[in-house]
Amino acid sequence: MLIRLTILNVALIDRAELEFSEGLNILSGETGAGKSVILDSIDFVLGAKADKGMVRSGEPYCLVSAEFSLSEEVKGELRALDIEPEETLILTRKLTADGKSTLKLNGMSVTSSMLRRVTSLLVDVHGQSEHFFLLKESNQLRLVDNLAGERVRPAKERVRALLAEKKELTEGLRRLGGDEGERSRRTDILAYQIKELEEADLKEGEEEELKALRLRYRNLERIRDGLAAARDALLSDGCGADAVNSARRALTSVAKYDARCGEISDRLAELYDRLFDEGSLVEDLLGETEMDEGDAARVEERLDELHSLYKKYGGDYAAATAFLESAREEYDLLVHSAERYAALERELARVNHDLYLACSALTEARKEAAAGFCGRVIAELRTLNIPSARFEVSFDEVSEEDIDRATQEGLGGLRFLFSANAGEPLKELGKIISGGEMSRFMLAVKAQLSAAGGIGTYIFDEIDAGIGGKTAEVVAKKFAGISQNVQLLAVTHLARIASFADREFLIEKREEGGKTFTRIREVEGEERIREISRLIGGESEHVTAHARELIAEAERYKASLKS
């Protein structure tokens, strides 16, 4: 339920903080005082489209924060979003004067779609022109399933299991290549690909070796020049090896006078042999630097072939060989697939039939739940002064031929149909229903749903518009009944409804320092009696007494609900 609402710089509200209670919370005040701003602020923090016109004139931003207690369903949704739930959930939304919006759940930034996934489980808002929840067929289906409860669970589980089996069989048929013509075309393609790869005789590391050869061929003249220079430096007269050998001979001639000269001479002898060997190797390499134009062309051709194959079959040697192995397996499967394909088709036909039966059973369970629900809602509507109301749930006509359209929700949809007046045909919600009728219809629906759990807060915006007398009393008692199971917030102009409040807030518009402000405060005791008197139409002694009696009657009625 909604515990606390904080509003900063929204329209005429500079700052307001409201703490709501369980049960029925009433918002009242003069027309134009700003009651709708409260509900607009709640819509805003729940993820409604942001309008920078909300920001109070002269302020850089507006901000709304709402704190909720959490149901297990909401905690589960938070975990699905990788947000670890805490004891309460704090939603915060900020909108700057230039239209930039930020959303946070318990201090963590989230997207608007993530926010709505959570808030759809927290609050159901209904106003004169905002009744979107039940106008969506997906929500109508969800509502019927909630009403059916355990009656639909086995059928839904059966549908899910059969859909998984159907998916596996369909994938098996797809791997077999479809019908005989499709399989033949596929085997031809695979045979060509296998032949192309096998004839290419790919070898691991071949591409790298060929690239090294190509690099050598393209730079053969530089290699030749380098080798020639190295050979001359090592083996020509007076260079390299000769110089070392001359030094060795000089040291050998004096070694008998100093043993250390002999040691150096021995090492120089080893160095001479090494230099001579390296020089000979360089000379051999130089002899191999003659260009073979045919070899160079063959290297380029093979690289082009490899690049073409790798581009077609995965990008490199590993991907191409993996493709070849997979193609061989698929080819072998297809060549011997006729019997297997026929068996899978027979199995798929069986699963489709079973799936149709499971979907039909699911629809029947929904129809049973919907029939009772419609009857109860019609009875509620009669007490709300819509005596000729008709309400039905229409289910799509489907056959086994439609089975490929089955989803985890079954086969075929449903729609809520309503007629408020005798002689008028049933039509989809929203197409013929007036604002006042929709308000009472929603109240009748929620009176039936409140005990079922789920959403913890219902909000009604001026549901009492256009009613009075006995109907107003019925609405007030419906509110009291609903609020035994869920938190209810309602804007009202009727004293009879306000008298049933468990907590009442007065919204007033004032001028202070040349500016207009909306002020909100909880009213209790004598101040609440004065507000009820104002709603009745005055503050005379007789009206005040009547206000006291209304509150007393309401308290007695609420006590009777708990006994």
C-alpha positions as CSV (number, residue, x, y, z in Angstrom):
1,M,0.0,0.0,0.0
2,L,1.0,3.7,-0.4
3,I,2.5,4.8,2.9
4,R,3.8,8.3,2.1
5,L,3.7,10.8,-0.8
6,T,6.0,13.8,-1.0
7,I,5.4,16.5,-3.6
8,L,7.8,19.3,-4.5
9,N,7.1,22.1,-7.0
10,V,4.2,20.5,-8.8
11,A,1.7,23.0,-10.2
12,L,0.5,25.2,-7.2
13,I,2.1,22.9,-4.6
14,D,5.5,24.0,-3.4
15,R,5.8,21.3,-0.8
16,A,3.4,18.7,0.5
17,E,3.8,15.4,2.5
18,L,0.9,13.1,3.0
19,E,0.9,10.0,5.1
20,F,-1.8,7.6,4.2
21,S,-3.4,4.9,6.3
22,E,-4.9,1.5,5.6
23,G,-8.5,1.6,4.6
24,L,-10.3,4.5,3.0
25,N,-8.3,7.8,2.5
26,I,-10.4,10.7,1.3
27,L,-9.3,13.9,-0.5
28,S,-11.8,16.7,-0.4
29,G,-11.8,20.5,-1.0
30,E,-13.2,23.3,-3.1
31,T,-13.4,22.9,-6.8
32,G,-10.1,24.1,-8.3
33,A,-8.2,23.8,-5.0
34,G,-5.8,21.2,-6.5
35,K,-7.2,17.8,-5.7
36,S,-6.4,16.6,-9.2
37,V,-2.8,17.7,-8.7
38,I,-2.4,15.0,-6.0
39,L,-3.6,12.3,-8.4
40,D,-1.5,13.7,-11.2
41,S,1.5,13.5,-9.0
42,I,0.7,9.9,-8.1
43,D,0.3,9.1,-11.9
44,F,3.6,10.9,-12.5
45,V,5.6,8.9,-10.0
46,L,4.0,5.7,-11.2
47,G,5.4,6.3,-14.7
48,A,2.8,8.3,-16.6
49,K,4.0,10.5,-19.5
50,A,5.9,13.5,-18.1
51,D,4.7,17.1,-19.0
52,K,7.1,19.9,-18.1
53,G,4.0,22.0,-17.5
54,M,3.8,20.2,-14.1
55,V,6.8,22.2,-12.9
56,R,5.7,25.1,-10.6
57,S,6.3,28.4,-12.3
58,G,9.7,29.9,-11.5
59,E,11.1,26.6,-10.2
60,P,13.9,24.6,-11.9
61,Y,12.3,21.2,-11.3
62,C,9.5,19.2,-9.7
63,L,9.9,16.0,-7.7
64,V,7.5,13.4,-6.4
65,S,8.4,10.6,-4.1
66,A,6.1,7.7,-3.1
67,E,6.9,5.1,-0.4
68,F,5.1,1.7,-0.6
69,S,4.9,-1.4,1.5
70,L,5.6,-4.5,-0.6
71,S,3.7,-7.7,-1.4
72,E,5.5,-10.9,-2.3
73,E,4.5,-10.4,-5.9
74,V,6.2,-7.0,-6.1
75,K,9.3,-8.4,-4.4
76,G,9.5,-11.1,-7.0
77,E,9.2,-8.5,-9.8
78,L,12.0,-6.5,-8.2
79,R,14.3,-9.5,-8.1
80,A,13.5,-10.2,-11.8
81,L,14.9,-6.7,-12.4
82,D,18.0,-7.5,-10.4
83,I,16.9,-5.1,-7.6
84,E,17.1,-6.7,-4.2
85,P,13.9,-5.7,-2.3
86,E,14.0,-3.9,1.0
87,E,11.3,-3.5,3.7
88,T,9.7,-0.7,1.7
89,L,10.0,0.6,-1.9
90,I,10.6,4.3,-2.5
91,L,9.8,5.6,-6.0
92,T,11.3,8.9,-6.9
93,R,10.8,10.9,-10.1
94,K,12.3,14.3,-11.0
95,L,11.4,16.5,-13.9
96,T,13.3,19.6,-14.9
97,A,11.8,22.7,-16.4
98,D,13.5,21.8,-19.7
99,G,11.7,18.4,-19.8
100,K,14.5,16.0,-18.5
101,S,13.1,13.2,-16.3
102,T,14.9,10.8,-14.0
103,L,13.4,7.7,-12.4
104,K,14.7,5.8,-9.3
105,L,13.6,2.8,-7.3
106,N,15.2,2.8,-3.9
107,G,17.9,5.1,-5.2
108,M,18.7,3.0,-8.3
109,S,18.1,4.6,-11.7
110,V,15.6,2.7,-13.9
111,T,13.9,3.0,-17.2
112,S,10.3,3.9,-17.6
113,S,9.4,0.4,-18.8
114,M,11.1,-1.1,-15.7
115,L,9.2,1.3,-13.5
116,R,5.9,0.4,-15.0
117,R,6.5,-3.3,-14.6
118,V,6.7,-2.7,-10.8
119,T,4.0,0.1,-10.5
120,S,1.4,-1.9,-12.4
121,L,1.5,-4.3,-9.4
122,L,1.2,-1.5,-6.8
123,V,-1.6,0.8,-7.7
124,D,-4.7,0.8,-9.9
125,V,-5.8,4.3,-10.8
126,H,-9.3,5.1,-12.0
127,G,-10.6,8.5,-13.0
128,Q,-13.3,10.0,-15.1
129,S,-11.2,9.7,-18.2
130,E,-8.6,7.2,-17.1
131,H,-9.8,3.6,-17.0
132,F,-7.1,1.9,-19.0
133,F,-6.5,-1.3,-17.0
134,L,-9.7,-3.1,-18.0
135,L,-9.7,-1.7,-21.5
136,K,-6.7,-3.9,-22.4
137,E,-7.6,-7.4,-23.4
138,S,-4.5,-8.8,-21.9
139,N,-5.5,-7.4,-18.5
140,Q,-9.0,-8.7,-18.9
141,L,-7.5,-12.2,-19.5
142,R,-5.3,-11.8,-16.5
143,L,-8.2,-10.8,-14.3
144,V,-10.3,-13.8,-15.4
145,D,-7.4,-16.1,-14.6
146,N,-7.0,-14.6,-11.2
147,L,-10.7,-15.2,-10.5
148,A,-10.5,-18.8,-11.8
149,G,-7.4,-19.5,-9.6
150,E,-6.7,-23.2,-9.2
151,R,-9.3,-24.1,-11.8
152,V,-7.0,-22.9,-14.6
153,R,-3.6,-23.8,-13.2
154,P,-3.5,-27.5,-14.3
155,A,-4.7,-26.6,-17.8
156,K,-2.2,-23.7,-18.1
157,E,0.6,-26.1,-17.0
158,R,-0.5,-28.7,-19.6
159,V,-0.6,-26.0,-22.3
160,R,2.9,-24.9,-21.4
161,A,4.3,-28.5,-21.4
162,L,2.6,-29.3,-24.8
163,L,3.9,-26.0,-26.3
164,A,7.5,-27.0,-25.3
165,E,7.0,-30.4,-26.8
166,K,5.6,-28.9,-30.0
167,K,8.5,-26.5,-30.3
168,E,11.0,-29.4,-30.0
169,L,9.2,-31.4,-32.6
170,T,8.9,-28.4,-35.0
171,E,12.6,-27.8,-34.6
172,G,13.3,-31.5,-35.3
173,L,11.2,-31.2,-38.5
174,R,13.1,-28.0,-39.4
175,R,16.4,-29.8,-39.0
176,L,15.1,-32.5,-41.4
177,G,14.5,-29.8,-44.0
178,G,10.7,-29.7,-44.4
179,D,8.9,-31.6,-47.1
180,E,10.6,-33.9,-49.7
181,G,11.2,-31.1,-52.2
182,E,12.8,-28.9,-49.5
183,R,14.9,-31.8,-48.2
184,S,16.1,-32.5,-51.8
185,R,17.1,-28.9,-52.3
186,R,18.8,-28.8,-49.0
187,T,20.8,-32.0,-49.6
188,D,22.0,-30.6,-53.0
189,I,23.2,-27.5,-51.3
190,L,25.0,-29.5,-48.6
191,A,26.6,-31.8,-51.1
192,Y,28.0,-28.9,-53.0
193,Q,29.3,-27.3,-49.8
194,I,30.9,-30.5,-48.6
195,K,32.5,-31.2,-51.9
196,E,33.9,-27.6,-52.1
197,L,35.4,-27.9,-48.6
198,E,36.8,-31.4,-49.0
199,E,38.4,-30.6,-52.3
200,A,40.0,-27.5,-50.8
201,D,41.9,-29.8,-48.4
202,L,42.2,-27.2,-45.7
203,K,45.1,-27.5,-43.3
204,E,45.6,-25.8,-39.9
205,G,48.1,-23.0,-40.0
206,E,48.3,-23.0,-43.9
207,E,47.0,-19.5,-44.2
208,E,49.7,-18.2,-41.9
209,E,52.4,-20.0,-43.8
210,L,51.2,-18.7,-47.1
211,K,51.1,-15.1,-45.8
212,A,54.7,-15.5,-44.7
213,L,55.7,-16.8,-48.1
214,R,53.8,-13.9,-49.8
215,L,55.6,-11.4,-47.6
216,R,59.0,-13.0,-48.6
217,Y,58.2,-13.0,-52.3
218,R,57.1,-9.3,-52.2
219,N,60.3,-8.3,-50.5
220,L,62.8,-10.6,-52.2
221,E,65.1,-7.8,-53.6
222,R,65.4,-6.3,-50.1
223,I,66.3,-9.8,-48.7
224,R,68.9,-10.3,-51.4
225,D,70.5,-6.9,-50.7
226,G,70.6,-7.6,-47.0
227,L,72.1,-11.1,-47.4
228,A,74.8,-9.8,-49.9
229,A,75.8,-7.1,-47.5
230,A,75.9,-9.5,-44.6
231,R,78.0,-12.0,-46.6
232,D,80.5,-9.3,-47.6
233,A,80.8,-8.1,-44.0
234,L,81.5,-11.6,-42.8
235,L,83.6,-13.3,-45.5
236,S,85.2,-10.7,-47.8
237,D,89.0,-10.0,-47.4
238,G,89.9,-8.0,-44.3
239,C,86.3,-8.1,-42.9
240,G,84.5,-10.1,-40.3
241,A,86.1,-13.5,-40.1
242,D,89.5,-12.3,-41.5
243,A,89.7,-9.6,-38.9
244,V,88.9,-12.0,-36.1
245,N,91.5,-14.6,-37.4
246,S,94.2,-11.8,-37.6
247,A,93.5,-11.0,-34.0
248,R,93.7,-14.6,-33.0
249,R,97.1,-15.1,-34.7
250,A,98.5,-12.0,-33.0
251,L,97.5,-13.2,-29.5
252,T,98.8,-16.7,-30.2
253,S,102.3,-15.3,-30.9
254,V,102.5,-13.8,-27.4
255,A,100.6,-16.5,-25.5
256,K,103.8,-18.0,-24.2
257,Y,104.5,-14.8,-22.3
258,D,101.0,-14.3,-20.8
259,A,98.5,-17.1,-20.4
260,R,95.6,-14.8,-20.6
261,C,96.4,-13.9,-24.2
262,G,96.2,-17.6,-24.9
263,E,92.7,-17.8,-23.4
264,I,91.5,-14.9,-25.5
265,S,93.1,-16.5,-28.6
266,D,91.2,-19.8,-28.0
267,R,87.9,-17.9,-27.7
268,L,88.6,-16.0,-30.9
269,A,89.3,-19.2,-32.7
270,E,85.8,-20.4,-31.7
271,L,84.4,-17.1,-32.8
272,Y,86.2,-17.3,-36.1
273,D,84.7,-20.8,-36.8
274,R,81.2,-19.4,-35.8
275,L,81.5,-16.4,-38.1
276,F,82.7,-18.5,-40.9
277,D,79.8,-20.9,-40.5
278,E,77.2,-18.0,-40.3
279,G,78.8,-16.4,-43.4
280,S,78.5,-19.7,-45.3
281,L,74.8,-20.0,-44.2
282,V,74.2,-16.4,-45.4
283,E,75.8,-17.3,-48.7
284,D,73.6,-20.3,-49.1
285,L,70.5,-18.2,-48.4
286,L,71.6,-15.7,-51.0
287,G,71.7,-18.5,-53.5
288,E,68.1,-19.2,-52.8
289,T,66.8,-15.7,-53.6
290,E,66.1,-16.4,-57.2
291,M,62.4,-15.5,-57.9
292,D,60.1,-18.3,-59.1
293,E,57.2,-16.4,-60.6
294,G,55.0,-19.6,-60.7
295,D,55.4,-20.2,-57.0
296,A,54.5,-16.6,-56.2
297,A,51.4,-16.8,-58.3
298,R,50.4,-20.1,-56.7
299,V,50.7,-18.6,-53.2
300,E,48.4,-15.7,-54.2
301,E,45.9,-18.0,-55.8
302,R,45.7,-20.3,-52.7
303,L,45.3,-17.3,-50.4
304,D,42.5,-16.0,-52.5
305,E,40.9,-19.4,-52.4
306,L,41.2,-19.7,-48.6
307,H,39.8,-16.1,-48.1
308,S,36.8,-16.9,-50.3
309,L,36.1,-20.2,-48.4
310,Y,36.5,-18.6,-45.0
311,K,34.2,-15.8,-45.9
312,K,31.5,-18.2,-46.9
313,Y,32.0,-20.7,-44.1
314,G,32.7,-18.8,-40.9
315,G,35.8,-16.6,-41.2
316,D,38.7,-18.9,-40.3
317,Y,40.0,-22.4,-40.5
318,A,38.3,-23.5,-37.2
319,A,34.9,-22.2,-38.3
320,A,35.2,-23.7,-41.8
321,T,36.1,-27.2,-40.5
322,A,33.3,-27.0,-37.9
323,F,30.9,-26.1,-40.7
324,L,32.1,-29.0,-42.8
325,E,31.5,-31.4,-39.9
326,S,28.1,-30.0,-39.3
327,A,27.2,-30.2,-43.0
328,R,28.3,-33.8,-43.1
329,E,26.0,-34.7,-40.1
330,E,23.1,-32.8,-41.6
331,Y,23.6,-34.4,-45.0
332,D,23.6,-37.8,-43.5
333,L,20.5,-37.0,-41.5
334,L,18.6,-35.7,-44.5
335,V,19.6,-38.6,-46.8
336,H,18.1,-41.0,-44.3
337,S,15.3,-38.7,-43.0
338,A,12.1,-39.8,-44.8
339,E,11.1,-42.3,-42.1
340,R,12.2,-40.1,-39.3
341,Y,10.3,-37.1,-40.8
342,A,7.1,-39.1,-41.1
343,A,7.4,-40.2,-37.5
344,L,7.9,-36.6,-36.3
345,E,4.9,-35.5,-38.4
346,R,2.7,-38.1,-36.7
347,E,3.9,-37.1,-33.3
348,L,3.4,-33.4,-34.0
349,A,-0.2,-34.1,-35.1
350,R,-0.8,-35.9,-31.8
351,V,0.7,-33.0,-29.8
352,N,-1.4,-30.5,-31.7
353,H,-4.5,-32.4,-30.9
354,D,-3.6,-32.7,-27.3
355,L,-2.7,-29.0,-27.2
356,Y,-6.1,-28.1,-28.7
357,L,-7.9,-30.1,-26.0
358,A,-5.8,-28.5,-23.3
359,C,-6.5,-25.0,-24.6
360,S,-10.2,-25.9,-24.8
361,A,-10.1,-27.1,-21.2
362,L,-8.4,-23.8,-20.2
363,T,-11.1,-21.8,-22.0
364,E,-13.9,-23.8,-20.3
365,A,-12.4,-23.1,-16.9
366,R,-12.2,-19.4,-17.8
367,K,-15.8,-19.4,-19.0
368,E,-17.0,-20.9,-15.7
369,A,-15.1,-18.3,-13.7
370,A,-16.3,-15.5,-16.0
371,A,-19.9,-16.4,-15.8
372,G,-20.0,-16.2,-12.0
373,F,-18.0,-13.0,-12.0
374,C,-20.3,-11.3,-14.5
375,G,-23.4,-12.2,-12.5
376,R,-21.9,-10.7,-9.3
377,V,-20.8,-7.5,-11.1
378,I,-24.3,-7.1,-12.6
379,A,-25.8,-7.5,-9.1
380,E,-23.4,-4.8,-7.8
381,L,-24.3,-2.5,-10.7
382,R,-28.0,-2.8,-9.8
383,T,-27.3,-1.5,-6.3
384,L,-25.4,1.4,-8.0
385,N,-28.5,2.5,-9.9
386,I,-27.7,0.8,-13.2
387,P,-30.7,-1.6,-13.1
388,S,-30.6,-2.7,-16.8
389,A,-26.8,-3.4,-16.9
390,R,-25.6,-6.4,-18.8
391,F,-22.0,-7.6,-18.6
392,E,-20.5,-10.6,-20.4
393,V,-17.1,-12.0,-21.3
394,S,-16.9,-12.9,-24.9
395,F,-14.5,-15.6,-26.0
396,D,-13.1,-16.0,-29.5
397,E,-14.4,-18.9,-31.6
398,V,-11.5,-21.1,-32.5
399,S,-11.0,-24.6,-34.0
400,E,-8.2,-27.1,-34.1
401,E,-7.1,-25.5,-37.4
402,D,-6.0,-22.4,-35.4
403,I,-3.7,-24.4,-33.1
404,D,-0.5,-22.8,-34.5
405,R,-1.7,-19.5,-32.9
406,A,-1.7,-21.1,-29.4
407,T,0.5,-19.4,-26.8
408,Q,1.2,-20.1,-23.1
409,E,-2.1,-18.2,-22.5
410,G,-4.1,-20.7,-24.5
411,L,-5.9,-20.3,-27.8
412,G,-8.1,-17.3,-28.6
413,G,-8.7,-14.2,-26.6
414,L,-11.5,-12.7,-24.7
415,R,-13.2,-9.3,-24.4
416,F,-15.4,-7.7,-21.8
417,L,-18.7,-6.6,-23.2
418,F,-21.1,-4.1,-21.5
419,S,-24.4,-2.5,-22.0
420,A,-25.8,0.0,-19.5
421,N,-29.2,0.5,-20.9
422,A,-32.1,-1.8,-21.8
423,G,-32.4,-2.5,-25.5
424,E,-28.8,-1.5,-26.2
425,P,-26.4,-4.1,-27.7
426,L,-23.4,-5.4,-25.8
427,K,-20.2,-3.6,-26.9
428,E,-16.6,-3.5,-25.9
429,L,-15.7,-1.4,-22.8
430,G,-14.9,2.2,-23.7
431,K,-16.9,2.3,-26.9
432,I,-20.3,3.2,-25.5
433,I,-19.9,3.5,-21.7
434,S,-20.0,7.0,-20.2
435,G,-17.6,8.3,-17.6
436,G,-20.1,8.0,-14.8
437,E,-21.2,4.5,-15.9
438,M,-17.5,3.5,-16.2
439,S,-16.8,4.7,-12.7
440,R,-19.6,2.7,-11.3
441,F,-18.7,-0.3,-13.4
442,M,-15.1,-0.2,-12.1
443,L,-16.4,0.2,-8.6
444,A,-18.6,-2.9,-9.0
445,V,-15.6,-4.9,-10.5
446,K,-13.3,-3.8,-7.7
447,A,-15.8,-4.7,-5.1
448,Q,-15.6,-8.2,-6.4
449,L,-11.8,-8.3,-6.8
450,S,-10.6,-6.6,-3.6
451,A,-10.8,-9.7,-1.5
452,A,-8.8,-11.7,-4.0
453,G,-5.5,-9.9,-3.2
454,G,-3.0,-8.6,-5.7
455,I,-2.8,-4.8,-6.2
456,G,-2.7,-3.1,-2.8
457,T,-4.0,0.4,-3.6
458,Y,-7.0,1.5,-5.6
459,I,-7.4,5.2,-6.5
460,F,-10.7,6.7,-7.6
461,D,-10.9,10.3,-8.9
462,E,-14.4,11.8,-8.4
463,I,-16.3,8.6,-8.9
464,D,-19.2,10.3,-7.3
465,A,-19.7,12.7,-10.2
466,G,-23.3,12.9,-11.2
467,I,-24.7,10.8,-8.4
468,G,-26.3,11.5,-5.1
469,G,-28.9,10.3,-2.6
470,K,-29.2,6.6,-2.3
471,T,-26.6,5.9,-4.9
472,A,-24.1,8.0,-3.0
473,E,-24.7,5.9,0.1
474,V,-24.3,2.7,-1.8
475,V,-21.0,4.0,-3.3
476,A,-19.8,4.9,0.2
477,K,-20.6,1.5,1.6
478,K,-18.9,-0.1,-1.4
479,F,-15.8,2.0,-0.6
480,A,-16.0,0.8,3.0
481,G,-16.2,-2.8,1.9
482,I,-13.4,-2.6,-0.6
483,S,-11.2,-0.8,1.9
484,Q,-11.4,-3.8,4.3
485,N,-9.1,-5.6,2.0
486,V,-7.1,-3.0,0.1
487,Q,-6.1,0.6,0.6
488,L,-8.4,3.0,-1.2
489,L,-7.7,6.7,-2.1
490,A,-10.7,8.7,-3.4
491,V,-11.4,12.3,-4.4
492,T,-15.0,13.2,-3.5
493,H,-17.4,16.1,-3.3
494,L,-20.0,14.2,-1.4
495,A,-20.4,14.4,2.4
496,R,-21.8,10.9,2.6
497,I,-18.7,9.3,1.0
498,A,-16.3,11.5,3.0
499,S,-17.9,10.5,6.2
500,F,-16.7,6.9,5.7
501,A,-13.0,8.0,5.6
502,D,-10.5,6.4,7.8
503,R,-8.2,9.4,7.1
504,E,-9.3,12.6,5.4
505,F,-7.2,15.3,3.7
506,L,-8.3,18.8,3.0
507,I,-7.0,20.5,-0.1
508,E,-7.1,24.3,-0.1
509,K,-5.9,27.1,-2.4
510,R,-4.4,30.2,-0.7
511,E,-2.6,33.4,-1.7
512,E,0.5,34.1,0.2
513,G,2.9,37.0,-0.6
514,G,1.3,37.6,-4.0
515,K,1.6,33.9,-5.0
516,T,-1.0,31.2,-5.1
517,F,-0.3,27.9,-3.2
518,T,-2.2,24.7,-2.8
519,R,-2.0,23.5,0.9
520,I,-2.9,19.9,2.0
521,R,-3.4,18.8,5.6
522,E,-5.1,16.0,7.4
523,V,-8.3,17.0,9.1
524,E,-9.5,15.3,12.3
525,G,-12.0,16.0,15.1
526,E,-13.9,19.2,14.9
527,E,-12.0,20.3,11.8
528,R,-13.2,17.2,10.0
529,I,-16.8,17.9,11.1
530,R,-16.5,21.4,9.6
531,E,-15.3,19.9,6.3
532,I,-18.1,17.4,6.2
533,S,-20.5,20.3,7.0
534,R,-19.1,22.3,4.1
535,L,-19.6,19.3,1.8
536,I,-23.3,19.1,3.0
537,G,-23.7,22.8,2.1
538,G,-23.1,25.0,5.1
539,E,-22.0,25.2,8.7
540,S,-25.2,25.9,10.6
541,E,-26.0,24.1,13.9
542,H,-28.4,21.8,12.1
543,V,-25.8,21.0,9.3
544,T,-23.1,20.4,11.9
545,A,-25.3,18.0,13.8
546,H,-26.1,16.2,10.5
547,A,-22.3,15.9,9.8
548,R,-21.8,14.3,13.2
549,E,-24.5,11.9,12.6
550,L,-23.1,10.9,9.2
551,I,-19.8,10.2,10.7
552,A,-21.3,8.2,13.5
553,E,-23.4,6.1,11.0
554,A,-20.4,5.5,8.9
555,E,-18.4,4.3,12.0
556,R,-21.2,1.9,13.0
557,Y,-21.4,0.5,9.4
558,K,-17.6,0.0,9.2
559,A,-17.7,-1.7,12.7
560,S,-20.4,-4.1,11.4
561,L,-18.1,-5.1,8.5
562,K,-15.4,-6.2,11.0
563,S,-17.7,-8.1,13.3
